[in-house]
Amino acid sequence: MSHFETRAVRTQAQPSDFREHSVPLYLTSSFTFEDAEQARALFADELPGNIYTRYSNPNTSELIEKLCQMEGTEDGIATASGMAAMFTSMAALLRSGDHVLACRSVFGSTHQIFTQIFPRWGIGHTYVDIHAPETWEAAIQPNTRMIFVETPSNPALDLIDLTWLGQLAARHGLILNVDNCFATPYLQNPARYGAHLITHSATKFIDGQGRAIGGAILGSRELIKDIRYFARHTGPAMSPFNAWLLSKSLETLAVRMERHCSNALQLAQFIEASPESFWVKYPFLPSHPQHALAKQQMRLGGGLVSFELQGGLARASRFLNAIKLLSLTPNLGDSRSIVIHPATTTHSKLKEEERAAVGITPGLVRISVGLEHPDDIVADVAQAIEASR
């Protein structure tokens, strides 16, 4: 089973005595023991097996096995949300006095962790410019323990050279933690380039239908052992039902991402040709400043398109209010196309100068391109551009 699509469909837990074809739901909070000795051995980690769903469950185990095969990692854990994955992947490994080097372009809630939560515990950070990699090495401090990045970034869709970054982390003995949410395991595999941890908001493209909240942390067996201990005792566990949904969703990830990407490219090409936009960002557009890098480390360009309309905030607001087909909601990665204004929603907690530093202008609009017919998506955006003049 060497092909991605086959592994996604055929990797599943062993059937029970009922010989079910589809993996059943294990909606139980705990599991029984054969005898006192098995109970002792399981709690002592001398035997593999399930004890309590906060620790593990057949549904979460199956989901993680699939994701590990897709990402090329040794182990992983499932979490209750994407942000639980981001937080746990760092909090489990960092100590007071440690320092994180992070790309400046991170999701709004990740920014809050770095700037508002970690400082309470004596964990520092330095943001570095995604466009100035020559400055990164100088920003590494004696107490730096981890590098955390998003690529492509949210929402400006900037890229980081993962080969270069893996070499930088190896040279300084740092843990490289990559948020791979936008690309998904189908489009990009950071472990190939030296990433030690890969984090996902499974709520997005992995679910793909706006139904379930979830996250995943994947990586080396050694690091996941420490992360699993932390998660076991702090409790960010994914529900078995959500794990079952997400595992079934992975079976169609490849075909969905192919359509998301082809629709997104068609939309990006339309917007680029419009005289109403200042610029449009999409990794597989030749005009993207890192187009060659995108082609090198991504299979396709992804399902997100960002652009700026002429007219700033007022024009962006009129554009959103004129949309008819697309959904106005803060999610992404849905089968339905979604439009949002990051400066006033997902990244509104950043200061104005912080948003400007990562390319979030007042007129920036982000579209998560869904699975509708591309002509209908383009037509809705076109009429909204016209109506917002």
C-alpha positions in Angstrom: 0.0 0.0 0.0 2.5 2.6 -1.1 0.1 5.2 -2.5 -1.4 7.9 -0.3 -5.0 7.3 -1.4 -4.8 3.6 -0.7 -3.3 4.1 2.8 -6.0 6.6 3.6 -8.8 4.2 2.6 -7.4 0.9 3.8 -5.7 1.8 7.1 -8.1 0.9 9.9 -8.4 -1.0 13.1 -8.8 -4.7 13.0 -12.4 -5.8 12.8 -14.1 -7.2 16.0 -15.8 -10.7 16.1 -18.7 -9.1 14.2 -16.4 -8.6 11.2 -17.7 -5.1 10.5 -16.5 -3.5 7.2 -16.6 0.0 8.6 -14.8 0.7 11.9 -17.4 1.0 14.8 -17.7 3.7 17.3 -16.2 3.0 20.7 -18.4 5.3 22.8 -17.1 4.3 26.2 -15.3 6.2 28.9 -13.4 3.2 30.2 -12.3 -0.4 29.4 -12.5 -3.5 31.5 -9.5 -5.7 32.5 -9.2 -9.4 32.3 -7.8 -9.6 35.8 -5.9 -7.7 38.4 -2.5 -8.4 36.9 -3.6 -7.0 33.5 -4.9 -3.9 35.2 -1.6 -3.4 37.0 0.5 -4.0 33.8 -1.6 -1.6 31.7 -1.2 1.2 34.3 2.5 0.4 34.5 2.7 0.8 30.7 4.1 -2.8 30.5 1.3 -3.8 28.1 -0.3 -2.0 25.1 -4.1 -1.5 25.5 -6.9 0.9 26.5 -7.6 1.9 30.0 -9.6 5.2 29.8 -10.7 7.2 26.8 -8.9 10.3 28.1 -5.7 8.2 27.6 -6.5 6.4 24.4 -9.4 4.9 22.5 -9.6 2.6 19.4 -11.1 5.4 17.4 -8.4 8.0 18.2 -5.7 5.3 17.8 -6.9 4.5 14.3 -7.0 8.2 13.3 -3.5 8.7 14.5 -2.2 5.6 12.7 -3.6 7.0 9.5 -2.1 10.4 10.0 1.3 9.0 10.9 1.3 7.0 7.7 0.3 10.1 5.7 2.9 12.4 7.4 5.7 9.8 7.7 6.0 10.1 11.5 6.5 7.4 14.2 3.7 8.4 16.6 1.1 11.0 17.6 -1.8 12.0 19.7 -5.3 13.3 18.9 -6.5 16.4 20.7 -9.9 18.1 21.3 -9.1 21.0 18.9 -6.5 22.4 16.7 -5.4 25.0 19.3 -5.2 22.2 21.9 -2.7 20.6 19.5 -0.7 23.8 19.1 -0.6 24.5 22.8 0.1 21.0 23.9 2.9 20.5 21.4 4.8 23.4 23.0 3.6 23.3 26.6 4.5 19.7 27.1 8.2 20.2 26.1 9.0 23.8 27.2 10.1 24.8 30.7 10.3 28.1 32.5 13.3 30.0 31.0 13.0 28.4 27.6 12.7 30.4 24.4 10.8 29.8 21.1 11.8 31.2 17.7 8.6 31.7 15.7 7.7 33.1 12.3 5.8 36.3 12.7 3.0 35.0 10.6 1.0 32.8 12.9 -2.7 32.3 13.7 -4.3 34.9 16.0 -4.8 32.4 18.9 -1.2 31.1 18.5 -0.1 34.7 18.8 -2.0 35.0 22.1 -0.2 31.9 23.5 3.2 33.4 22.7 2.4 37.0 23.9 -0.1 36.5 26.8 0.0 33.0 28.2 3.6 31.7 27.9 5.1 34.9 29.5 3.2 33.9 32.7 5.3 30.8 32.9 8.6 32.5 32.0 8.7 31.2 28.4 9.9 33.8 26.0 9.7 34.1 22.2 11.1 36.0 19.3 9.3 36.6 16.1 11.3 36.6 12.9 10.4 37.8 9.5 9.2 35.1 7.1 10.8 37.1 4.2 14.2 37.6 5.9 15.5 34.1 6.7 19.0 35.5 7.0 17.9 37.1 10.3 16.7 33.8 11.9 20.1 32.4 13.0 21.0 35.6 14.8 17.8 35.5 16.7 18.6 32.1 18.2 19.4 32.5 21.9 21.3 30.1 24.3 17.9 29.1 25.8 16.1 28.6 22.5 14.5 25.2 22.5 12.0 25.2 19.7 11.2 26.7 16.3 7.5 27.1 15.5 6.2 28.0 12.0 3.2 28.0 9.8 3.7 27.3 6.0 1.7 28.5 4.1 1.0 31.2 6.6 -2.4 32.4 7.8 -3.8 34.5 6.1 -1.1 36.0 3.8 -0.1 32.6 2.3 3.7 33.2 2.6 6.0 30.1 2.6 9.1 29.1 4.5 11.8 26.9 2.9 11.4 23.7 4.9 14.7 22.2 3.7 16.6 25.3 4.9 14.6 25.4 8.1 15.2 21.7 8.9 19.0 22.3 8.4 18.8 25.3 10.7 17.1 23.3 13.5 19.5 20.4 13.1 22.5 22.7 13.3 21.4 24.2 16.6 19.8 21.1 18.1 16.3 22.7 18.2 12.9 21.0 17.9 11.2 22.0 14.7 7.4 22.3 15.1 5.4 22.9 11.9 1.7 23.8 11.7 0.7 21.9 8.5 -3.0 22.8 8.7 -3.2 24.8 5.5 -1.3 22.3 3.3 -2.6 19.0 4.9 -0.6 15.7 4.7 -1.7 15.3 1.0 0.1 18.5 -0.2 3.1 18.7 2.1 5.0 16.5 4.5 7.3 18.5 6.8 8.9 15.4 8.3 10.7 14.8 5.0 12.6 18.1 5.6 13.6 17.5 9.2 10.5 18.6 11.2 10.3 16.9 14.5 6.7 17.7 15.2 3.8 18.4 12.8 0.6 19.9 14.2 -2.9 20.0 12.6 -6.2 21.6 13.2 -8.2 18.6 12.0 -11.2 20.9 12.1 -10.2 22.3 8.8 -9.5 20.3 5.6 -9.0 17.0 7.4 -12.7 17.0 8.4 -13.6 19.0 5.3 -17.3 19.4 6.0 -17.5 21.8 8.9 -18.8 19.1 11.3 -16.1 18.4 14.0 -13.5 20.0 16.1 -10.2 18.3 16.5 -6.4 18.4 16.4 -3.4 16.2 16.1 0.3 16.2 17.1 2.6 13.9 15.1 6.3 13.3 15.4 9.1 11.2 16.7 8.3 8.5 19.3 10.6 10.1 21.8 8.9 13.5 21.7 5.4 12.1 21.5 6.1 10.1 24.7 6.6 13.3 26.7 3.6 15.0 25.0 1.4 12.0 25.7 2.3 12.1 29.4 1.4 15.8 29.5 -1.8 15.3 27.6 -2.8 12.3 29.7 -2.7 14.4 32.9 -4.1 17.7 31.5 -6.9 16.2 29.5 -7.1 17.7 26.0 -8.5 14.4 24.6 -10.5 14.1 21.4 -13.9 12.4 21.6 -14.2 9.0 20.0 -17.1 10.2 17.9 -15.0 13.1 16.4 -12.1 10.7 15.9 -14.4 8.3 14.0 -15.7 11.2 11.8 -12.2 12.5 11.1 -10.8 9.1 10.2 -13.6 8.5 7.7 -12.9 12.0 6.3 -9.3 11.1 5.7 -10.5 8.5 3.2 -11.5 11.3 0.8 -8.8 13.8 1.6 -6.9 13.3 -1.6 -9.8 13.7 -3.9 -11.2 16.7 -2.0 -7.8 18.5 -1.9 -7.5 18.0 -5.7 -10.8 19.8 -6.2 -10.1 22.5 -3.5 -6.8 23.3 -5.2 -8.1 23.4 -8.8 -11.0 25.6 -7.8 -8.7 27.9 -5.8 -6.3 28.3 -8.7 -9.2 29.2 -11.0 -10.5 31.8 -8.6 -7.0 33.2 -8.0 -6.5 33.6 -11.8 -9.8 35.4 -12.1 -9.1 37.8 -9.2 -5.5 38.5 -10.6 -7.1 39.5 -13.9 -9.5 41.9 -12.2 -8.5 45.6 -12.2 -10.2 46.0 -8.9 -7.6 44.1 -6.8 -4.2 45.5 -5.7 -2.8 42.0 -5.4 -3.8 38.3 -5.0 -1.8 35.6 -3.2 -1.9 31.9 -4.2 1.1 29.7 -4.0 0.7 28.1 -7.4 0.2 31.4 -9.2 3.4 32.3 -11.1 3.1 35.8 -9.6 3.5 34.5 -6.0 6.9 35.6 -4.8 7.7 32.1 -3.6 6.1 30.2 -6.5 9.2 28.1 -7.2 9.4 27.1 -3.5 5.7 26.2 -3.5 6.2 23.9 -6.5 9.2 22.4 -4.8 7.7 21.5 -1.4 4.0 21.3 -2.1 2.0 18.9 -4.4 -0.6 21.6 -5.2 -1.2 25.2 -4.1 -3.8 24.6 -1.4 -7.4 25.7 -0.9 -6.9 29.3 0.3 -6.8 32.5 -1.7 -6.0 35.9 -0.2 -6.3 39.2 -1.9 -6.7 43.0 -1.3 -9.4 45.0 -3.0 -8.8 48.6 -3.9 -10.7 50.7 -1.3 -9.4 49.3 2.0 -11.7 48.4 4.9 -14.8 50.1 3.5 -14.4 48.2 0.2 -13.8 44.9 1.9 -16.9 45.3 4.1 -19.0 46.1 1.1 -17.6 43.1 -0.7 -18.5 40.8 2.2 -22.0 42.2 2.5 -22.5 41.6 -1.2 -21.6 38.0 -1.2 -24.5 35.6 -1.9 -23.2 32.1 -2.3 -20.1 32.0 -0.1 -20.5 31.6 3.6 -19.3 34.4 6.0 -17.9 32.4 8.9 -14.5 32.1 10.6 -13.9 28.4 9.6 -11.9 27.2 6.6 -11.4 23.9 4.8 -15.1 23.2 4.4 -16.8 21.7 1.4 -18.6 25.1 1.2 -16.6 28.2 0.2 -16.0 30.6 3.0 -15.0 34.3 3.0 -13.6 36.3 6.0 -12.0 39.6 6.8 -9.0 38.7 9.0 -8.2 42.2 10.3 -11.5 42.5 12.0 -12.1 38.8 13.0 -9.5 36.1 13.2 -6.5 38.4 13.7 -8.3 41.4 15.3 -6.4 40.9 18.6 -3.2 41.8 16.9 -2.1 45.4 17.1 -2.3 47.4 13.8 1.4 47.4 13.4 1.6 43.7 14.1 -1.0 43.0 11.3 0.9 45.2 8.9 4.1 43.4 9.6 2.6 40.1 8.4 0.7 41.6 5.4 -2.8 41.8 6.9 -4.0 45.0 5.4 -7.4 46.6 6.1 -8.6 45.5 2.6 -7.3 41.9 2.9 -10.0 39.2 2.2 -9.3 35.5 2.7 -11.4 32.9 0.8 -11.4 29.2 1.7 -12.4 27.8 -1.7 -14.9 24.9 -1.4 -16.1 22.1 -3.6 -18.9 24.0 -5.5 -18.6 24.3 -9.3 -15.8 26.7 -9.9 -17.9 28.9 -12.3 -20.4 29.5 -9.5 -17.7 30.5 -7.0 -16.1 32.9 -9.5 -19.5 34.3 -10.4 -20.3 35.1 -6.8 -17.0 36.8 -6.2 -17.3 38.7 -9.5 -20.7 40.1 -8.6 -19.6 41.0 -5.1 -16.5 42.9 -6.5 -18.9 44.8 -8.9 -21.4 45.5 -6.2 -18.8 46.8 -3.8 -17.4 49.5 -6.1 
